[in-house]
Amino acid sequence: MIKVENIEYGSMNYKKTLDLRNKVMRIPLGLNIYDEDFSFEKNAIIVGAYEEEELIGVGTMSYSDNTFKLEYLCVDTDIQSHGAGGKMLEWLEKNALKKNAEKIILDARVSAQKFYENHGYITVGDVFMLSYAPVPHILMEKKL
């Protein structure tokens, strides 16, 4: 059974989220997540998805005033499509609502666009590339 819980920035579990994000989102692109600055996550909502005691997914959302942005949502490539991503997304959306969010924006990888559409997000921009993740992305949002 998959459980989702908050993760504190800088904790041992947080360090595990960096390892997982590196494995899933950076190493396949020939990049290293440890070359990036994640200090902005001190004020982010960070969640982990666990199966037993093993971290299998991570989601992070930054926010300032009423602007909420899903920064990362990834699940270990060995177990994708088993519901962990949807559970984390739901958890993050509920946390955003508690903080009076009206909408969430995100830069989705085009390969994940359908996943977000299935969860109520709509495309609001054109395809673009990010310098730190050079694969096609699309701007999406969801009104809460």
Buried (B, 14 or more C-beta within 10 A) or exposed (E): EBEBEEBEBEEEBBEBBBEBBBBBBBEEEEBEBEEBEBEEBEEBBBBBBBBEEEBBBBBBBBBEEEEBBBBBBBBBEEBBEBEBBBBBBEBBBEBBEEEEBEBBBBBBBEEBBEBBBEBBBEBEEEEEEEEEBEEBBBBBBBEE
